Amino acid sequence: LQLLLDGETDGGSGPSLALLVAEELQKLSAFDASASVAGDKIKIWHQVINRSVQRAFPMASFEAQFDGSHCRIRGFGPSWFSHFDSKVSQLLASPVFRFCLDAGDGPLALRYLGLG
């Protein structure tokens, strides 16, 4: 993001890079995060999972639902991280939204407004 905001895009234009960043932000989810140790990933997931799920599955119960990195809880997926993902998207999209406004790209700025 900093390269985009500083205008150092290695030959790519700011608006085209901003569009690429927007597309990638839409795919971003804590569910897809990786860790070198499966147990660490599960602990991190529990910290950032939606509060309602966290209350339903205290840490010990949540950890017990995993066989390696496979979760036995029905429905477990990206939607369980929607609150955290939304907050991260807001943090990342805000500076690029301002960049798009400064560059006069209204349609792309609107896309970032939707992300954050």
C-alpha positions as CSV (number, residue, x, y, z in Angstrom):
1,L,0.0,0.0,0.0
2,Q,2.8,2.4,0.8
3,L,4.3,2.0,-2.7
4,L,0.9,2.9,-4.2
5,L,0.5,5.9,-1.9
6,D,4.1,7.1,-2.6
7,G,3.6,6.6,-6.4
8,E,6.4,4.0,-6.6
9,T,4.5,1.3,-8.5
10,D,7.4,-0.2,-10.6
11,G,6.0,0.8,-13.9
12,G,2.3,0.1,-13.0
13,S,0.0,3.0,-13.0
14,G,-1.4,4.1,-9.6
15,P,-5.0,3.6,-10.7
16,S,-4.4,0.1,-12.1
17,L,-2.5,-0.9,-9.0
18,A,-5.2,0.6,-6.8
19,L,-7.8,-1.6,-8.7
20,L,-5.6,-4.7,-8.1
21,V,-5.4,-3.8,-4.4
22,A,-9.2,-3.4,-4.2
23,E,-9.7,-6.8,-5.8
24,E,-7.3,-8.5,-3.4
25,L,-8.8,-6.7,-0.4
26,Q,-12.2,-8.2,-1.3
27,K,-10.6,-11.7,-1.1
28,L,-8.8,-11.1,2.2
29,S,-9.9,-13.3,5.2
30,A,-8.4,-14.4,8.4
31,F,-9.7,-17.8,7.5
32,D,-7.0,-18.1,4.8
33,A,-4.2,-17.1,7.1
34,S,-1.3,-19.5,7.6
35,A,1.0,-20.3,10.5
36,S,4.1,-22.5,10.8
37,V,2.4,-24.4,13.6
38,A,-1.3,-25.6,13.3
39,G,-1.9,-25.1,17.0
40,D,-0.8,-21.4,16.7
41,K,-3.2,-20.9,13.8
42,I,-6.1,-22.3,15.8
43,K,-5.3,-20.0,18.8
44,I,-5.0,-17.0,16.5
45,W,-8.3,-17.9,14.8
46,H,-10.0,-18.1,18.2
47,Q,-8.7,-14.6,19.1
48,V,-10.2,-13.0,15.9
49,I,-13.3,-15.2,15.3
50,N,-16.7,-13.4,15.6
51,R,-17.6,-12.9,19.2
52,S,-20.8,-15.0,19.1
53,V,-18.8,-18.0,17.9
54,Q,-16.1,-17.3,20.5
55,R,-18.7,-17.4,23.2
56,A,-20.2,-20.6,21.9
57,F,-16.8,-22.3,21.7
58,P,-14.4,-21.4,24.5
59,M,-10.7,-22.0,23.6
60,A,-10.5,-25.5,24.9
61,S,-13.7,-26.5,23.2
62,F,-12.6,-24.8,19.9
63,E,-9.2,-26.5,19.9
64,A,-10.8,-29.9,20.5
65,Q,-12.8,-29.5,17.3
66,F,-9.6,-29.7,15.2
67,D,-7.8,-32.7,13.7
68,G,-4.6,-31.1,12.6
69,S,-5.8,-28.1,10.7
70,H,-9.2,-29.7,9.7
71,C,-12.1,-28.4,11.7
72,R,-15.0,-30.7,12.5
73,I,-17.5,-27.8,13.3
74,R,-20.2,-27.7,10.7
75,G,-20.2,-24.5,8.7
76,F,-16.8,-23.3,9.8
77,G,-15.4,-20.9,7.2
78,P,-14.7,-17.3,6.2
79,S,-18.0,-16.0,7.4
80,W,-16.9,-16.8,11.0
81,F,-14.3,-14.1,10.7
82,S,-16.5,-11.4,9.1
83,H,-16.1,-8.8,11.9
84,F,-12.3,-9.0,12.0
85,D,-12.0,-9.1,8.2
86,S,-14.2,-6.0,7.9
87,K,-12.0,-4.1,10.4
88,V,-8.8,-5.1,8.6
89,S,-10.4,-4.1,5.2
90,Q,-11.3,-0.7,6.7
91,L,-7.7,-0.1,7.9
92,L,-6.2,-1.1,4.6
93,A,-8.8,0.6,2.3
94,S,-8.9,4.0,3.9
95,P,-5.5,5.3,2.7
96,V,-6.2,3.9,-0.8
97,F,-9.6,5.6,-0.8
98,R,-7.9,8.9,-0.2
99,F,-5.3,8.2,-2.9
100,C,-8.2,7.5,-5.4
101,L,-9.9,10.7,-4.4
102,D,-6.7,12.7,-4.9
103,A,-6.1,11.0,-8.2
104,G,-9.6,12.0,-9.3
105,D,-10.8,8.4,-9.8
106,G,-14.3,8.6,-8.5
107,P,-15.5,5.1,-9.5
108,L,-12.5,3.5,-7.9
109,A,-12.8,5.7,-4.8
110,L,-16.5,4.4,-4.5
111,R,-15.2,0.8,-4.6
112,Y,-12.9,1.6,-1.7
113,L,-15.7,3.4,0.2
114,G,-17.6,0.1,0.0
115,L,-14.6,-1.8,1.4
116,G,-14.0,0.5,4.3
